[in-house]
Amino acid sequence: MNSEKLKSVSPGWLPSLKSVRALETVARQGSFQQAAEELGVSPAAVHQLVRGLEDVLGQNLVRRNGRHIAITNATEAGLAELHVAFKSLASGVRKIREYDGRRQLRISVDPSFAHAWLVGRLSRFQDKNPNVDVLIDSTTRFADLVQGHADIAIRYTADIGDEVQSVRLFEDETIAVCSPALIKQKHVPLDLDVLAETPLLHFDWLQSPQIQVNWQRWIALVDGPEIEVRGGARFTDYNAVVQAAIAGQGMALVGRPLVTEALAMGILVEPFGRGYQNGYGYYALTARSVDEANDDEVAEFVSWLTNESARDSL
């Protein structure tokens, strides 16, 4: 079908969904090979689908230069709508596939936040919402909320994009904590000079080392004295650092929101009364379409999160 014939077809006419999906995937991936891997077919099949769509639409859609490709202006003209359409289709199919008569909320959350804060409180939400199943997807990978990979994401960030709605749960504050046994018979708040003689625990945050505050930097940020920081046990698992501190193995730098219960229970203490706020915080993120879809369960869970965070600040 050439462009002249297209003028006479119905305005609602659509070409093969397979070919349109192939084009959208190629444009998004920037590669026939990667598009083929996502679609589970061969690169030759993707080539054939795109060529067939070009014949049907009477437009050149992809420019090929060896292994490199670029989309044409014709493809660019409709690409944004195609992205949204396939994200909506994926979300709709997922909801159909997972439907069992009960509402399931998928919560994407960083493992440290899930372990230290969220999991211990979930029973309070379930008691009030017995017909809602909550699936905790504990991962450092950011879920695509628009495409429906999760209903809610809880993330540690300072930059919220326009494509999602956000509610801030906590502003982060880095504080020093330790077991009460480590400073037994000492009066608090302590002077920072004791750090020169105290075993220190170190957290190496592999995902975001650029925003990690080490001991030397933290002491300077809270206007402490010049101290030579000694070595000590190092961890790449945040929860392991917290557990080591609770076990009395040393003093650790942690985010206050993640140890509120441990501090309230007295299994950790804050010996210096000083902290550093870096502008980051924990946010509950949802797709902007939630309000339009009137998703009461998502709104209920976000409201519950904000109430729980408010309890911690009392």
N, C-alpha and C positions, 0 to 999 in steps of 0.2 A: 504494500500500500504506500503510494507516494504522497507528497504534501498536497497535491491537487485533489486526490481522492479523500484525504482527511477532511477537507472542507465540507464534504457532503455527508459525513457520518454523524451519528447522534452525539450531542454534547456530553452525554453520560458514558460514551464508549471508553473502554479501557483495554489496553493490550494485556498480554499474558503477565500474571502476577509474578511468575518465576523470573521473567526477563527484567521486570522493573526492580525486583529485589536484587537481582544480580548487579544492575547498574548502581543502585544505592549503596551496595556493599563495596563495590569497586571504588566508587567515589570516596567513601568514608575511609577505606583501608589504604587507598592510594596504590593498590597493587592487585593484579589479577591472581597472583599466587596466594596472597593473604586472604583475598576474598574467597578463593576456592576452599581454603582451609576452614574458614568460618562457615561456609555453606555446606561443607562436606561433599564436594564434588571435585572434579579435575579442573585445572586451569583452562584446558581446552573447552570444557563445557561452559565455563563462564564466558570465554571469548565468543562462543557460538550464541549464547543468550543475548549478549550485548549487541553483537552484529545483527542478530534477528530483530532486536528492538530498533536499531538504527534504520533498518529497511522498512519496518512497519511505520515508524514515525516520520521517516523522510528527513532525518537530521543526523549530522555527525555528532556523536555523544562523547567519545573518548579519543584523544590523540595519543598515538603510540609511537614511542621512540626507543626501540630496543626493549629493555626491561622497565623503562620509565614511562609513566603515563600522566596525562593531564586531562581534566574534564574540559569540555567546551563550554562556551557561553550558553548554549541551549540547555545543557545539563544543569548548569549553575542556576538558570532561571527557575527551575522547579525543585532544586535539591532540598531546600529547607522544608518544603511541604512533604517531600518523600521521607525525610528523617523523622518528622513528627508522626507521619502515618504508620511507619513500620514500628516505631516505639509504642504507639497505641495498640497496634495489632498484637505485639508481643505481650503487652500487659493484659489485653483481653484474653488471649489464649492461656496465659498463666493462670488467670483467675478461674477460667473454665476447668482447666486441668486440676487445680487444687481444690475445687469446690467439693465439700462433703457435708454441707448443711451447717457448718460452723464457720465463723469468721476467724481467719488466721492472720495475725499481724507479724510481719517479718521485720525484725529490728536489726539493722547493721550497726555494730558497735565495736570500738577498739577493745582488744582483749583485756588491757589493764583496767579500763573503766568498767567493763562487764564484771570482772572478778572483784574489784575493790569496792564498787558502789552499787551496780544495778542488780546483780543476781540476788543478793541478800534482801532486797526490798520487793522483789517481784510478787511474792505471795500476797502482799497488800493490794496490788492491782488485781490479781486473780480472784481474791475474795469478793471484790466489788463487781467483777466482770467474769462470772463463771462460764459464760458462753463464748468467750474469746480465747483462742489459743495463741500463745506468744512464742514465736520462734526466734531465738537469739542467734544471729549470725555473727560470731565473734571473729573479726578480721580487721587487719590494718588497711585492706584495700577499700577504696571509696566506692560505695555502691551507686549505680546510676538510678537515681530516684525517678527521673522522668521516664525511663524505659521500664520501670516497675521492678527493678532488681530487689528493692526493699520498700517498705511503706514508710519507715522512719530510719534516719541515720543519726547516730550520736557521735559527734566528732570534736576533736581538739583542734581549734583553728583560730585565726584572727581575720580571715578573709572569706566572706560569704558572697558567692556569686548571685547574679540576678535570677538564675534559673530555678532557685529553690526558695522556700520560706524558712525562716529561722527563728528560734526562740533560745535566748541565752539562758543556760541553766546555772552556770557558775563562771566567775572570773577566776582564773588560776592565780595561785600564789605559791611560790616555792619556799618551803620552810625546812628547817632541820628538825629531825625527830630521832628518838632513841627509846630503848626500853627503860622503864623506871629503875631497873636493877643496875643499869650502866652508870647512873649518876646518884646512886643510893647515898644518903646522908649528906648530899650537897644541896645548897639552897638555890632555888631558881627565882628569877632568870639568872643563868650563868653568864660569865664573861666569855666572850669569844676566844680569849687566849687559851682556854682549856682544849681547843681543837688541836693544838700542837702536841698534846699528850693523849688524845683520844683516838681509838681506832675508827677509821672512816670507811664507809661503804660507797662505792662509785657505780653509777649507772651509765652505761654506754648506749645511747639511744641511736640505733643504727638507721632507723627510718628517717629521723629528722635531727641529725647532729648539729645543724646550724642554729637550732633554737634551744639546744641543751645547755643548761647552766652547770658547770662543774664547781667543785668546792672553792677553788681559788677565785673564780669569777663571782660566785655568790657572796663570799666574804667581802669583796670589794664593793659589790652592789648594795650591801646593807651597812656600808660605812664601818666595816670592821678593821682591826689592826693588820699590819703586814705580818703574815704567818707563813711559815714554810709548811705546805701541806704534804703530809706523808702519804706513802702508798697504802694500799689496802685491797681488800677483795673487790673484784669488778664483776658486774653483771650486765647481760644484755636483756634480761627479763625483768621488767619493772616490778612485778609481783614478788619475784625472788628477793629483790632489794628490800621490799617492805617486810617480808617474812624474816629476813636476816636481822633487820633492825628489831623486830618484835622478839626475836630469840636472844637479843643482847649481844650480837656479834659486832656492833659498831653503830655509828651515827650515820643517818642517811638524809639526802635531800629528796623531798617528795612534794607533790602537789597537794595543797591543803584539802581540796574537795575530795580526794581519794582516800584520805585517812581520817575523816571526821568521826566515823564510828569507832575506830581504833583509839582515837584521842578521848572520845566520850567514855569508852569502856576502861580507860586507864592502862591499856596494854602498850600504848605509846605515849610519850610526853614530848612537849615542845619546850626545850630547855632555855632558849634564848629570847623568845618573844619577838623575833625579827623575821621579816619575809620580803620577797621580791616579786612584784607583779610585772609580767613581761608583755601584757596586752593580749595574750591568748586566753581562750576560755573554752568551756564545753557547751556545745550547741545541739539542740534537737532540730533536725532538718527534715523537711517534707517537700514533696513536689508542689508547685504552685497550683496544680489542678485539683488539690485535695478539697478546697472549699467548694469548687464547682461541682465536684462529685458528691458532696455532702457525706463524706466518709466519717461517720460519727465515731467509729472505733479509733481511727487515727487521732482525731481531735481529743478523744477521751484519754488516750495514752499520753499525748503531749501535755494535756492539762495535769495528769497525774505526775508526770516527770517534774513539772514546774512546782507543784505542791510539795513533792519530796525534796526538791532542792531548797525550797523556802524553809522547810523544817530544819535543814542543816544549818541555816544561817541564824536561827533563833538563839 
